[in-house]
Amino acid sequence: QVFVCGDDVEAKQMVMNIVRALGLTPLDKGSLLAAQEIENYPLQLFPMWKFPIFLSLGLTAFFFLYCLVLDVIYTYIYEKNNFSFFIAITIPNRVCPVMALILLALVYLPGIFAAIIQLYRGTKYRRFPDWLDKWMLCRKQLGLIALAFACLHVLFTLVMPIRAFVSWRTSKGIISQVLNNKTEPLNNTNAWISDSYLALGILGFFLFVLLGITSLPSVSNNVNWREFRFVQVR
């Protein structure tokens, strides 16, 4: 994108045509009063990422502490079980999918608010409130952070079977069956539920990655509006 500002409409339109001829995308930033803001852009450090990152860190800390109290502190005090090692993998693997879903919801929620406000006002040509305008401008950042949490959830899930706790629990179950001389039969219902859960998770992650890819400017510029909406709705 190339930012353009000026008080002469015809001159600004001429510059924007030159920018398009160069294969770039012009963005009208208004009058010359916006020139100082444009000049300060190179001095800013991730200006559109501050709110999404702070929000993500705050929500992550809240859910992490909640799971820590529920799974570690509570069980240690009332059941005398030391599950402090849950801090490394188990708790993050619970926090990541929750954060991914919440942030994904926050990506589409401002669009609903915007539609309600436009219907209430009876026009789409009035500026949104500042809080909603800033929220809508950082939707792509929220979506990318949500995708990052989803990727972390996949990685944590993949390493679950090689954990010492899982190996110990499996060995304990095998020894228990040997001592009791009884083999637990396969529960087809639980097997179907487990496989369906994993299959839907893989499909959901694939659609999530597809959604993230189509949000990239280099990809979204090569698809028309109907194709973009098709991916967004799915």
N, CA and C of each residue as an Amber inpcrd file, in Angstrom:
protein
   702
   0.8260000  -1.1980000   0.0000000   0.0000000   0.0000000   0.0000000
   0.8670000   1.2570000   0.0000000   0.3860000   2.2770000  -0.6980000
   1.0530000   3.5790000  -0.7370000   0.0720000   4.6120000  -0.1930000
   0.4650000   5.2680000   0.8920000  -0.4050000   6.2700000   1.5090000
  -0.3050000   7.5870000   0.7420000  -1.4720000   8.1700000   0.4620000
  -1.5400000   9.4260000  -0.2830000  -2.4130000  10.3960000   0.4880000
  -1.9500000  11.6160000   0.6480000  -2.7700000  12.6480000   1.2710000
  -2.5390000  13.9620000   0.5460000  -3.5260000  14.8240000   0.5690000
  -3.4110000  16.1060000  -0.1140000  -4.7230000  16.8560000  -0.0880000
  -4.6380000  18.1780000  -0.3420000  -5.8350000  19.0260000  -0.3550000
  -6.4030000  19.2070000  -1.7550000  -5.6120000  18.9050000  -2.7810000
  -6.0600000  19.0370000  -4.1690000  -6.5600000  17.6680000  -4.6390000
  -7.8580000  17.5680000  -4.8790000  -8.4600000  16.2870000  -5.2330000
  -7.9270000  15.7730000  -6.5670000  -7.8130000  16.6650000  -7.5620000
  -7.3590000  16.2310000  -8.8850000  -5.9020000  15.7850000  -8.8460000
  -5.0610000  16.5270000  -8.1460000  -3.6500000  16.1480000  -8.0470000
  -3.5040000  14.8160000  -7.3040000  -4.2960000  14.6480000  -6.2610000
  -4.2250000  13.3970000  -5.5000000  -4.6750000  12.2170000  -6.3500000
  -5.7110000  12.4300000  -7.1760000  -6.1850000  11.3590000  -8.0450000
  -5.1380000  10.9980000  -9.0880000  -4.4090000  11.9920000  -9.5650000
  -3.3450000  11.7430000 -10.5390000  -2.2280000  10.8980000  -9.9220000
  -1.8580000  11.2330000  -8.7090000  -0.8210000  10.4560000  -8.0190000
  -1.2950000   9.0260000  -7.7780000  -2.5480000   8.8560000  -7.3990000
  -3.0800000   7.5240000  -7.1520000  -3.1090000   6.6980000  -8.4280000
  -3.3830000   7.3240000  -9.5650000  -3.3410000   6.6120000 -10.8470000
  -1.9250000   6.1490000 -11.1780000  -0.9350000   7.0000000 -10.8720000
   0.4650000   6.6080000 -11.0920000   0.8310000   5.4230000 -10.2010000
   0.3550000   5.4510000  -8.9590000   0.6320000   4.3560000  -8.0330000
   0.0310000   3.0560000  -8.5440000  -1.2020000   3.1170000  -9.0720000
  -1.8310000   1.9120000  -9.6270000  -1.0830000   1.4120000 -10.8460000
  -0.5980000   2.3380000 -11.6650000   0.1620000   1.9400000 -12.8560000
   1.4550000   1.2160000 -12.4870000   1.9930000   1.4970000 -11.3240000
   3.2040000   0.8340000 -10.8420000   2.9080000  -0.5240000 -10.2180000
   1.6300000  -0.9100000 -10.1720000   1.2630000  -2.1960000  -9.6040000
   1.0810000  -2.1700000  -8.1010000   0.9830000  -0.9810000  -7.5060000
   0.8120000  -0.8470000  -6.0660000  -0.6200000  -0.4250000  -5.7480000
  -0.9530000  -0.4140000  -4.4820000  -2.3080000  -0.0680000  -4.0590000
  -2.2940000   1.2590000  -3.3220000  -2.9140000   2.3050000  -3.8910000
  -2.9550000   3.5950000  -3.1890000  -4.0220000   3.5960000  -2.1060000
  -3.7480000   4.3040000  -1.0250000  -4.6890000   4.4170000   0.0900000
  -4.8260000   5.8850000   0.4490000  -6.0160000   6.4220000   0.2240000
  -6.2730000   7.8340000   0.4920000  -6.3850000   8.0590000   1.9930000
  -5.4490000   8.8570000   2.5450000  -5.4290000   9.1370000   3.9820000
  -6.0250000  10.4980000   4.3170000  -6.6230000  11.1760000   3.3090000
  -7.2890000  12.4330000   3.6010000  -6.4690000  13.6440000   3.2140000
  -6.5860000  14.7190000   3.9940000  -5.9380000  15.9880000   3.6780000
  -4.4810000  15.9740000   4.1150000  -3.8240000  17.1070000   3.8960000
  -2.4100000  17.2190000   4.2650000  -2.1870000  17.1410000   5.7690000
  -3.2490000  17.2980000   6.5460000  -3.1110000  17.1870000   7.9990000
  -2.6450000  15.7820000   8.4140000  -2.8750000  14.8060000   7.5200000
  -2.4670000  13.4340000   7.8320000  -1.0140000  13.1580000   7.4670000
  -0.3380000  14.1480000   6.8750000   1.0460000  13.9270000   6.4320000
   1.9720000  13.5920000   7.5980000   1.8120000  14.2760000   8.7200000
   2.6780000  14.0070000   9.8660000   2.4720000  12.5920000  10.3960000
   1.2270000  12.1390000  10.3990000   0.9540000  10.7720000  10.8530000
   1.6070000   9.7430000   9.9320000   1.5490000  10.0030000   8.6190000
   2.1680000   9.0830000   7.6650000   3.6870000   9.0640000   7.8330000
   4.2840000  10.2330000   8.0470000   5.7370000  10.3040000   8.2040000
   6.2110000   9.5970000   9.4650000   5.3450000   9.4930000  10.4690000
   5.7280000   8.8290000  11.7200000   5.5390000   7.3160000  11.6710000
   4.9430000   6.7880000  10.5940000   4.7260000   5.3460000  10.5080000
   6.0200000   4.5310000  10.6170000   7.1110000   4.9330000   9.9330000
   8.3390000   4.1270000  10.0530000   8.9210000   4.0940000  11.4600000
   8.5400000   5.0500000  12.3180000   9.0700000   5.0920000  13.6760000
   8.2540000   4.2520000  14.6450000   7.0940000   3.7640000  14.2110000
   6.2330000   2.9870000  15.0860000   6.6490000   1.5180000  15.0590000
   6.4950000   0.8300000  16.1780000   6.8480000  -0.5680000  16.3050000
   5.5740000  -1.3910000  16.4910000   5.1790000  -2.0920000  15.4320000
   3.9720000  -2.9110000  15.4460000   2.7770000  -2.1460000  16.0120000
   2.3700000  -1.0490000  15.3880000   1.2890000  -0.2330000  15.9710000
  -0.0470000  -0.9620000  16.0580000  -0.3430000  -1.8590000  15.0970000
  -1.6290000  -2.5400000  15.0870000  -1.6070000  -3.8430000  15.8830000
  -0.4780000  -4.1780000  16.4720000  -0.3570000  -5.4310000  17.2010000
  -0.4350000  -5.2510000  18.7100000  -0.3850000  -4.0320000  19.1890000
  -0.3360000  -3.8190000  20.6390000  -1.5910000  -4.3270000  21.3310000
  -2.7500000  -3.8850000  20.8710000  -3.9980000  -4.3200000  21.5060000
  -4.2020000  -5.8330000  21.4000000  -4.0330000  -6.4710000  20.2150000
  -4.2010000  -7.9300000  20.1550000  -3.2360000  -8.6880000  21.0530000
  -1.9740000  -8.2330000  21.1240000  -0.9950000  -8.9420000  21.9470000
  -1.3190000  -8.7870000  23.4280000  -1.6270000  -7.5610000  23.8750000
  -1.9660000  -7.3510000  25.2830000  -3.2270000  -8.1220000  25.6700000
  -4.2210000  -8.1160000  24.7820000  -5.4480000  -8.8640000  25.0500000
  -5.1590000 -10.3580000  25.1420000  -4.3430000 -10.8680000  24.2310000
  -4.0110000 -12.2920000  24.2330000  -3.2350000 -12.6710000  25.4900000
  -2.2840000 -11.8310000  25.8800000  -1.5080000 -12.1170000  27.0830000
  -2.3950000 -12.1090000  28.3290000  -3.3150000 -11.1440000  28.4130000
  -4.2130000 -11.0720000  29.5560000  -5.1230000 -12.2870000  29.6520000
  -5.7350000 -12.6810000  28.5250000  -6.6140000 -13.8520000  28.5340000
  -5.8330000 -15.1380000  28.8000000  -4.6240000 -15.2200000  28.2320000
  -3.8030000 -16.4100000  28.4630000  -3.4410000 -16.5450000  29.9340000
  -3.0520000 -15.4440000  30.5580000  -2.7120000 -15.4730000  31.9790000
  -3.9220000 -15.8790000  32.8270000  -5.1070000 -15.3610000  32.4830000
  -6.3170000 -15.6870000  33.2420000  -6.6320000 -17.1790000  33.1610000
  -6.6670000 -17.7440000  31.9460000  -7.0130000 -19.1630000  31.7960000
  -5.9080000 -20.0690000  32.3410000  -4.6570000 -19.6330000  32.2230000
  -3.5560000 -20.4290000  32.7680000  -3.6690000 -20.5160000  34.2930000
  -3.9210000 -19.3910000  34.9330000  -4.0780000 -19.3900000  36.3900000
  -5.2990000 -20.1960000  36.8180000  -6.3630000 -20.1110000  36.0480000
  -7.5740000 -20.8830000  36.3640000  -7.2840000 -22.3850000  36.3200000
  -6.6320000 -22.8430000  35.2460000  -6.2880000 -24.2680000  35.1300000
  -5.2660000 -24.6740000  36.1890000  -4.3450000 -23.7570000  36.5170000
  -3.3470000 -24.0530000  37.5390000  -4.0150000 -24.2990000  38.8970000
  -4.9450000 -23.4530000  39.2520000  -5.6640000 -23.6180000  40.5210000
  -6.5050000 -24.8900000  40.5060000  -7.1690000 -25.1610000  39.3940000
  -8.0900000 -26.2920000  39.3230000  -7.3620000 -27.6320000  39.2690000
  -6.2890000 -27.7260000  38.4840000  -5.6430000 -29.0190000  38.2360000
  -4.4340000 -29.2860000  39.1200000  -3.7850000 -28.2510000  39.6370000
  -2.5560000 -28.4450000  40.4040000  -2.7650000 -28.1190000  41.8770000
  -3.1610000 -26.8810000  42.1480000  -3.2630000 -26.4450000  43.5370000
  -4.3920000 -27.1690000  44.2580000  -5.5560000 -27.2580000  43.6230000
  -6.7090000 -27.9110000  44.2700000  -6.4190000 -29.3810000  44.5690000
  -5.8780000 -30.1100000  43.5730000  -5.5980000 -31.5340000  43.7750000
  -4.4970000 -31.7460000  44.8090000  -3.5590000 -30.8080000  44.9130000
  -2.4860000 -30.9580000  45.8970000  -3.0030000 -30.7330000  47.3300000
  -3.8940000 -29.7740000  47.4810000  -4.3960000 -29.4480000  48.8220000
  -5.4080000 -30.4780000  49.3070000  -6.3630000 -30.8630000  48.4590000
  -7.4680000 -31.7040000  48.9030000  -7.2560000 -33.1890000  48.6070000
  -6.4380000 -33.5330000  47.6100000  -6.2310000 -34.9340000  47.2640000
  -4.7980000 -35.3930000  47.4700000  -3.9260000 -34.4880000  47.8660000
  -2.5210000 -34.7970000  48.1490000  -1.7990000 -35.3990000  46.9350000
  -2.1830000 -34.9840000  45.7390000  -1.5190000 -35.4300000  44.5170000
  -0.6880000 -34.2840000  43.9520000   0.5710000 -34.5780000  43.6490000
   1.4660000 -33.5570000  43.1110000   1.4580000 -33.6380000  41.5860000
   0.6450000 -32.7900000  40.9620000   0.5640000 -32.7260000  39.5090000
   1.1870000 -31.4280000  38.9920000   2.2470000 -30.9860000  39.6370000
   2.8800000 -29.7230000  39.2370000   3.4730000 -29.7890000  37.8380000
   3.7980000 -31.0000000  37.3610000   4.3580000 -31.1330000  36.0120000
   3.3250000 -30.8270000  34.9290000   2.0410000 -30.7040000  35.3110000
   1.0150000 -30.3020000  34.3430000   1.2880000 -28.9160000  33.7700000
   2.0980000 -28.1170000  34.4810000   2.3820000 -26.7460000  34.0440000
   3.0900000 -26.7390000  32.6920000   3.8650000 -27.7820000  32.3970000
   4.6890000 -27.7910000  31.1890000   3.8820000 -28.0490000  29.9210000
   2.9820000 -29.0490000  29.9350000   2.2990000 -29.4420000  28.6970000
   0.7840000 -29.4730000  28.8470000   0.2910000 -30.1030000  29.9260000
  -1.1560000 -30.3110000  30.0510000  -1.9340000 -29.0020000  30.0960000
  -1.5080000 -28.0890000  30.9620000  -2.2300000 -26.8200000  31.0930000
  -2.1050000 -25.9700000  29.8310000  -0.9010000 -25.7840000  29.2570000
  -0.8410000 -25.0430000  27.9880000  -1.6920000 -25.6670000  26.8950000
  -1.7760000 -27.0030000  26.8730000  -2.5760000 -27.6570000  25.8460000
  -4.0690000 -27.4500000  26.0660000  -4.4730000 -27.0640000  27.2660000
  -5.8650000 -26.6990000  27.5080000  -6.1150000 -25.2300000  27.2200000
  -5.1180000 -24.4080000  27.4790000  -5.2840000 -22.9720000  27.2770000
  -5.2820000 -22.6240000  25.7910000  -4.4250000 -23.2710000  25.0120000
  -4.2620000 -22.9110000  23.5940000  -5.5500000 -23.0350000  22.7810000
  -6.2850000 -24.1590000  22.8450000  -7.5270000 -24.2230000  22.0490000
  -8.5810000 -23.2230000  22.5080000  -8.6460000 -22.9790000  23.8180000
  -9.5990000 -21.9860000  24.3210000  -9.2730000 -20.6070000  23.7720000
  -7.9890000 -20.2430000  23.7810000  -7.5680000 -18.9410000  23.2670000
  -7.8150000 -18.8380000  21.7690000  -7.5580000 -19.9330000  21.0450000
  -7.7750000 -19.9090000  19.5950000  -9.2450000 -19.6530000  19.2620000
 -10.1540000 -20.2980000  19.9750000 -11.5790000 -20.1260000  19.7070000
 -12.0650000 -18.7400000  20.1280000 -11.5880000 -18.2510000  21.2710000
 -12.0170000 -16.9300000  21.7330000 -11.5350000 -15.8440000  20.7730000
 -10.2670000 -15.9030000  20.3800000  -9.7360000 -14.8860000  19.4620000
 -10.3920000 -14.9730000  18.0950000 -10.7050000 -16.1930000  17.6470000
 -11.4110000 -16.3270000  16.3640000 -12.8020000 -15.7130000  16.4520000
 -13.4610000 -15.8770000  17.5990000 -14.7670000 -15.2430000  17.7890000
 -14.6450000 -13.7230000  17.8010000 -13.5580000 -13.2170000  18.3880000
 -13.3500000 -11.7700000  18.4280000 -13.0460000 -11.1930000  17.0480000
 -12.6590000 -12.0470000  16.1040000 -12.4210000 -11.5770000  14.7390000
 -13.7390000 -11.2340000  14.0440000 -14.7670000 -12.0440000  14.2730000
 -16.0360000 -11.8600000  13.5590000 -17.0760000 -11.0910000  14.3640000
 -16.8850000 -10.9840000  15.6660000 -17.8640000 -10.2910000  16.4990000
 -18.0210000  -8.8110000  16.1440000 -16.9380000  -8.0470000  15.8750000
 -17.1400000  -6.6280000  15.5370000 -17.9360000  -6.4170000  14.2620000
 -17.8850000  -7.3710000  13.3160000 -18.6990000  -7.2470000  12.1080000
 -20.1810000  -7.2800000  12.4260000 -20.5600000  -8.0890000  13.4190000
 -21.9630000  -8.1440000  13.8400000 -22.3680000  -6.8280000  14.4900000
 -21.5000000  -6.2950000  15.3670000 -21.7910000  -5.0060000  15.9860000
 -21.9150000  -3.9050000  14.9330000 -21.0250000  -3.9360000  13.9340000
 -21.0630000  -2.9210000  12.8820000 -22.3740000  -2.9940000  12.0990000
 -22.8370000  -4.2060000  11.7950000 -24.0960000  -4.3580000  11.0690000
 -25.2730000  -3.8540000  11.9010000 -25.2630000  -4.1440000  13.2000000
 -26.3460000  -3.6710000  14.0750000 -26.3610000  -2.1470000  14.1330000
 -25.1840000  -1.5360000  14.2510000 -25.1070000  -0.0710000  14.3100000
 -25.5910000   0.5490000  13.0070000 -25.2110000  -0.0560000  11.8720000
 -25.6500000   0.4820000  10.5870000 -27.1560000   0.3590000  10.4210000
 -27.7280000  -0.7570000  10.8610000 -29.1770000  -0.9140000  10.7800000
 -29.8870000   0.0760000  11.6970000 -29.2980000   0.3080000  12.8730000
 -29.9070000   1.2460000  13.8090000 -29.8580000   2.6770000  13.2640000
 -28.7430000   3.0400000  12.6660000 -28.5940000   4.3920000  12.1150000
 -29.3250000   4.5660000  10.7890000 -29.5340000   3.4690000  10.0640000
 -30.1860000   3.5560000   8.7710000 -29.2650000   4.0090000   7.6590000
 -27.9710000   3.9990000   7.8920000 -27.0060000   4.3930000   6.8630000
 -25.6740000   3.7280000   7.1570000 -24.8790000   3.5350000   6.0940000
 -23.5450000   2.9580000   6.2550000 -22.4460000   3.9970000   6.0290000
 -22.8180000   5.2550000   5.9300000 -21.8530000   6.3050000   5.6070000
 -21.4240000   7.1190000   6.8260000 -21.8570000   6.7160000   8.0110000
 -21.4150000   7.3810000   9.2320000 -20.2920000   6.5890000   9.8750000
 -19.3590000   7.2850000  10.4650000 -18.1980000   6.6470000  11.0670000
 -18.5980000   5.8350000  12.2920000 -17.9590000   4.6760000  12.4490000
 -18.2010000   3.8470000  13.6160000 -17.6050000   4.4930000  14.8610000
 -18.0650000   4.1060000  16.0350000 -17.4070000   4.5780000  17.2710000
 -15.9270000   4.1880000  17.2800000 -15.1240000   4.9650000  17.9920000
 -13.6790000   4.7380000  17.9870000 -13.3200000   3.3380000  18.4640000
 -13.9890000   2.8380000  19.5220000 -13.6580000   1.5070000  20.0410000
 -13.9320000   0.4230000  19.0120000 -15.0410000   0.5650000  18.2520000
 -15.3670000  -0.4280000  17.2460000 -14.4490000  -0.2890000  16.0300000
 -14.0990000   0.9410000  15.6910000 -13.2090000   1.1730000  14.5510000
 -11.8350000   0.5490000  14.8060000 -11.2920000   0.7440000  16.0070000
  -9.9900000   0.1670000  16.3470000 -10.0650000  -1.3540000  16.4210000
 -11.1960000  -1.8460000  16.9210000 -11.3800000  -3.2960000  17.0140000
 -11.3960000  -3.9200000  15.6190000 -12.1080000  -3.2980000  14.6830000
 -12.2120000  -3.8430000  13.3380000 -10.8770000  -3.7650000  12.5970000
 -10.0770000  -2.7510000  12.8970000  -8.7970000  -2.6050000  12.2100000
  -7.7760000  -3.6570000  12.6360000  -7.9460000  -4.2500000  13.8060000
  -6.9710000  -5.2330000  14.2920000  -7.5030000  -6.6570000  14.1830000
  -8.5220000  -6.8870000  13.3660000  -9.0880000  -8.2260000  13.2420000
  -8.0990000  -9.2120000  12.6310000  -7.3240000  -8.7610000  11.6490000
  -6.3610000  -9.6660000  11.0250000  -5.3020000 -10.1010000  12.0240000
  -4.8470000  -9.1880000  12.8700000  -3.8540000  -9.5420000  13.8820000
  -4.4360000 -10.5370000  14.8880000  -5.6910000 -10.3210000  15.2850000
  -6.3340000 -11.2660000  16.1980000  -6.4450000 -12.6510000  15.5720000
  -6.7700000 -12.6860000  14.2850000  -6.8880000 -13.9660000  13.5950000
  -5.5600000 -14.6980000  13.4920000  -4.4770000 -13.9630000  13.2310000
  -3.1600000 -14.6000000  13.1290000  -2.6860000 -15.1200000  14.4820000
  -2.9770000 -14.3860000  15.5510000  -2.6140000 -14.8690000  16.8820000
  -3.4400000 -16.1050000  17.2340000  -4.7180000 -16.1090000  16.8430000
  -5.5480000 -17.2930000  17.0690000  -4.9860000 -18.5010000  16.3280000
  -4.5190000 -18.2870000  15.0970000  -3.9070000 -19.3750000  14.3350000
  -2.6320000 -19.8680000  15.0070000  -1.8600000 -18.9620000  15.5930000
  -0.6470000 -19.3560000  16.3140000  -0.9940000 -20.2410000  17.5110000
  -2.0450000 -19.8900000  18.2590000  -2.4720000 -20.7200000  19.3900000
  -2.9510000 -22.0860000  18.9030000  -3.6350000 -22.1310000  17.7630000
  -4.0910000 -23.4100000  17.2250000  -2.8990000 -24.2920000  16.8360000
  -1.8660000 -23.6880000  16.2560000  -0.6640000 -24.4520000  15.8940000
   0.0390000 -24.9910000  17.1390000   0.1040000 -24.1880000  18.1920000
   0.6970000 -24.6580000  19.4410000  -0.1080000 -25.8230000  20.0280000
  -1.4260000 -25.7400000  19.9210000  -2.2730000 -26.8310000  20.4120000
  -1.9780000 -28.1280000  19.6630000  -1.7680000 -28.0320000  18.3570000
  -1.4310000 -29.2220000  17.5590000  -0.1000000 -29.8110000  18.0130000
   0.8970000 -28.9590000  18.2260000   2.2140000 -29.4480000  18.6560000
   2.1510000 -30.1040000  20.0330000   1.4480000 -29.4620000  20.9680000
   1.3210000 -30.0480000  22.3050000   0.5860000 -31.3870000  22.2510000
  -0.4230000 -31.4900000  21.3820000  -1.1760000 -32.7420000  21.2700000
  -0.3080000 -33.8550000  20.6870000   0.5650000 -33.5090000  19.7450000
   1.4210000 -34.5200000  19.1250000   2.4230000 -35.1100000  20.1160000
   2.8740000 -34.3230000  21.0830000   3.8720000 -34.8290000  22.0410000
   3.2190000 -35.4920000  23.2480000   1.9100000 -35.4670000  23.3310000
   1.2270000 -36.0830000  24.4700000   1.5890000 -37.5580000  24.6730000
   1.5950000 -38.3920000  23.6290000   1.8480000 -39.8260000  23.8590000
   3.2450000 -40.1470000  24.3800000   4.2320000 -39.2690000  24.2080000
   5.5930000 -39.5860000  24.6380000   5.8900000 -39.0370000  26.0310000
   4.8970000 -38.5150000  26.7110000   5.1000000 -38.0070000  28.0590000
   5.2850000 -39.1550000  29.0440000   6.0770000 -38.9170000  30.0830000
   6.3010000 -39.9360000  31.1120000   5.0100000 -40.2630000  31.8420000
   4.1560000 -39.2670000  32.0590000   2.9020000 -39.4990000  32.7740000
   1.9990000 -40.4470000  31.9920000   1.9310000 -40.2660000  30.6630000
   1.0930000 -41.1340000  29.8320000   1.6600000 -42.5500000  29.8150000
   2.9920000 -42.6730000  29.7120000   3.6140000 -44.0010000  29.7300000
   3.3610000 -44.7040000  31.0560000   3.4570000 -43.9620000  32.1520000
   3.2000000 -44.5480000  33.4790000   1.7610000 -45.0040000  33.6110000
   0.8410000 -44.1760000  33.1370000  -0.5780000 -44.5370000  33.2440000
  -0.9000000 -45.7540000  32.3820000  -0.2960000 -45.8550000  31.1930000
  -0.5160000 -47.0160000  30.3340000   0.0510000 -48.2770000  30.9650000
   1.2790000 -48.1790000  31.4990000   1.8960000 -49.3350000  32.1560000
   1.0880000 -49.7800000  33.3640000   0.5820000 -48.8270000  34.1240000
  -0.2390000 -49.1480000  35.2890000  -1.4960000 -49.8980000  34.8830000
  -2.1060000 -49.4750000  33.7640000  -3.3050000 -50.1680000  33.2950000
  -3.0040000 -51.5860000  32.8470000  -1.8570000 -51.7730000  32.1700000
  -1.4910000 -53.1130000  31.7130000  -1.2170000 -54.0400000  32.8990000
  -0.4530000 -53.5310000  33.8790000  -0.1410000 -54.3370000  35.0640000
  -1.4120000 -54.6920000  35.8300000  -2.3380000 -53.7560000  35.9240000
  -3.6010000 -54.0060000  36.6180000  -4.3900000 -55.1180000  35.9330000
  -4.3950000 -55.1340000  34.6020000  -5.0980000 -56.1830000  33.8750000
  -4.4250000 -57.5390000  34.0640000  -3.0710000 -57.5350000  34.1170000
  -2.3430000 -58.7910000  34.3090000  -2.6100000 -59.3660000  35.6970000
  -2.5570000 -58.5120000  36.7240000  -2.7810000 -58.9840000  38.0900000
  -4.2040000 -59.4880000  38.2860000  -5.1390000 -58.8590000  37.6320000
  -6.5370000 -59.2790000  37.7580000  -6.9120000 -60.3690000  36.7610000
  -5.9410000 -60.7050000  35.8670000  -6.1800000 -61.7250000  34.8330000
  -7.4480000 -61.4090000  34.0320000  -7.5500000 -60.1520000  33.6780000
  -8.7400000 -59.7040000  32.9600000  -8.3390000 -58.6290000  31.9610000
  -8.7810000 -58.8130000  30.7240000  -8.4770000 -57.8600000  29.6590000
  -9.6920000 -56.9820000  29.3950000  -9.4690000 -55.6970000  29.4340000
 -10.5730000 -54.7740000  29.1720000 -10.9720000 -54.8440000  27.7020000
 -12.2400000 -55.1230000  27.3990000 -12.6690000 -55.1990000  25.9900000
 -12.6870000 -53.8150000  25.3470000 -12.5710000 -53.8090000  24.0400000
 -12.6040000 -52.5520000  23.2980000 -14.0160000 -51.9870000  23.3180000
 -14.1190000 -50.7320000  23.7200000 -15.4120000 -50.0450000  23.7230000
 -15.5510000 -49.3050000  22.3970000 -16.3840000 -49.8590000  21.5120000
 -16.5320000 -49.2760000  20.1710000 -17.1100000 -47.8700000  20.2200000
 -17.9690000 -47.6150000  21.1930000 -18.5610000 -46.2820000  21.3030000
 -17.4900000 -45.2370000  21.6170000 -16.6470000 -45.5510000  22.6110000
 -15.5640000 -44.6260000  22.9480000 -14.5600000 -44.4940000  21.8120000
 -14.3280000 -45.6010000  21.0860000 -13.4080000 -45.5470000  19.9510000
 -13.9470000 -44.6190000  18.8620000 -15.2400000 -44.7110000  18.5810000
 -15.8600000 -43.8340000  17.5850000 -15.8030000 -42.3720000  18.0350000
 -16.0950000 -42.1470000  19.3100000 -16.0620000 -40.7730000  19.8280000
 -14.6540000 -40.1960000  19.7250000 -13.6530000 -40.9930000  20.1050000
 -12.2670000 -40.5230000  20.0670000 -11.8110000 -40.2240000  18.6470000
 -12.0780000 -41.1700000  17.7200000 -11.6470000 -40.9670000  16.3340000
 -12.3920000 -39.8110000  15.6750000 -13.6680000 -39.6740000  15.9760000
 -14.4430000 -38.5640000  15.4080000 -13.9370000 -37.2250000  15.9330000
 -13.5970000 -37.2030000  17.2220000 -13.0620000 -35.9830000  17.8340000
 -11.7580000 -35.5630000  17.1610000 -10.8670000 -36.5350000  16.9320000
  -9.5900000 -36.2280000  16.2880000  -9.7900000 -35.8210000  14.8290000
 -10.6970000 -36.5120000  14.1290000 -10.9300000 -36.1950000  12.7200000
 -11.4980000 -34.7840000  12.5560000 -12.4470000 -34.4250000  13.4180000
 -13.0170000 -33.0770000  13.3530000 -11.9740000 -32.0290000  13.7360000
 -11.0870000 -32.3740000  14.6850000 -10.0150000 -31.4430000  15.0390000
  -9.0700000 -31.1990000  13.8830000  -8.7100000 -32.2610000  13.1550000
  -7.8270000 -32.1130000  11.9910000  -8.5110000 -31.2720000  10.9150000
  -9.7920000 -31.5500000  10.6660000 -10.5320000 -30.7790000   9.6660000
 -10.6440000 -29.3160000  10.0710000 -10.9210000 -29.0650000  11.3560000
 -11.0270000 -27.6850000  11.8280000  -9.7110000 -26.9440000  11.7040000
  -8.6100000 -27.6270000  12.0230000  -7.3000000 -26.9820000  11.9040000
  -6.9660000 -26.6920000  10.4410000  -7.3340000 -27.6130000   9.5360000
  -7.1100000 -27.3740000   8.1050000  -7.8740000 -26.1430000   7.6220000
  -9.1430000 -26.0180000   8.0310000  -9.9330000 -24.8550000   7.6370000
  -9.3750000 -23.5780000   8.2630000  -8.8630000 -23.6920000   9.4710000
  -8.2620000 -22.5390000  10.1510000  -7.0330000 -22.0540000   9.3750000
  -6.1780000 -23.0090000   8.9620000  -4.9870000 -22.6450000   8.1840000
  -5.3940000 -22.0490000   6.8370000  -6.4160000 -22.6310000   6.2010000
  -6.9000000 -22.0960000   4.9280000  -7.4090000 -20.6780000   5.1000000
  -8.1030000 -20.4180000   6.1980000  -8.5910000 -19.0750000   6.4820000
  -7.4370000 -18.0980000   6.6750000  -6.3930000 -18.5400000   7.3780000
  -5.2290000 -17.6750000   7.5750000  -4.4950000 -17.3830000   6.2910000
  -4.4070000 -18.3870000   5.4070000  -3.7040000 -18.1840000   4.1340000
  -4.4540000 -17.1950000   3.2550000  -5.7860000 -17.3170000   3.2050000
  -6.5640000 -16.4150000   2.3520000  -6.5860000 -14.9840000   2.8860000
  -6.1960000 -14.7750000   4.1390000  -6.1500000 -13.4150000   4.6770000
  -4.8710000 -12.6820000   4.2850000  -3.8840000 -13.4130000   3.7480000
  -2.6560000 -12.7590000   3.3030000  -2.9460000 -11.9080000   2.0720000
  -2.4050000 -10.6960000   1.9980000  -2.6900000  -9.8170000   0.8510000
  -2.3200000 -10.4380000  -0.4870000  -1.1970000 -11.1580000  -0.5400000
  -0.7590000 -11.7450000  -1.8070000  -1.7230000 -12.8150000  -2.3000000
  -2.4470000 -13.4570000  -1.3710000  -3.4200000 -14.4840000  -1.7410000
  -4.7920000 -13.8740000  -1.9710000  -5.2130000 -12.9910000  -1.0710000
  -6.5500000 -12.3960000  -1.1960000  -6.6860000 -11.5470000  -2.4660000
  -5.5800000 -10.9940000  -2.9530000  -5.6460000 -10.2020000  -4.1840000
  -5.8760000 -11.0730000  -5.4120000  -5.6350000 -12.3890000  -5.2940000
  -5.7950000 -13.2960000  -6.4340000  -7.1300000 -14.0270000  -6.4320000
  -7.9720000 -13.7640000  -5.4400000  -9.3030000 -14.3770000  -5.4040000
 -10.3510000 -13.2780000  -5.4560000 -11.4770000 -13.6050000  -6.0750000
 -12.5440000 -12.6080000  -6.1490000 -13.3480000 -12.6030000  -4.8520000
 -14.3030000 -11.6980000  -4.7740000 -15.0620000 -11.5290000  -3.5280000
 -15.8830000 -12.7690000  -3.1970000 -16.4390000 -13.4160000  -4.2110000
 -17.2600000 -14.6020000  -3.9590000 -16.4090000 -15.7460000  -3.4200000
 -15.2230000 -15.9360000  -3.9760000 -14.3240000 -16.9810000  -3.4800000
 -13.8610000 -16.6700000  -2.0500000 -13.5630000 -15.4200000  -1.7720000
 -13.1340000 -15.0410000  -0.4220000 -14.2600000 -15.2650000   0.5910000
 -15.4830000 -14.8980000   0.2240000 -16.6210000 -15.1020000   1.1170000
 -16.8760000 -16.5880000   1.3390000 -16.6620000 -17.4090000   0.3000000
 -16.8740000 -18.8480000   0.4280000 -15.9490000 -19.4310000   1.4950000
 -14.6880000 -19.0060000   1.4880000 -13.7350000 -19.5000000   2.4760000
 -14.0950000 -18.9630000   3.8600000 -14.4850000 -17.7080000   3.9540000
 -14.8060000 -17.1040000   5.2440000 -16.0190000 -17.7760000   5.8790000
 -17.0270000 -18.0840000   5.0980000 -18.2340000 -18.7040000   5.6350000
 -17.9480000 -20.1150000   6.1150000 -17.0950000 -20.8410000   5.3610000
 -16.7790000 -22.2130000   5.7710000 -15.9910000 -22.2250000   7.0800000
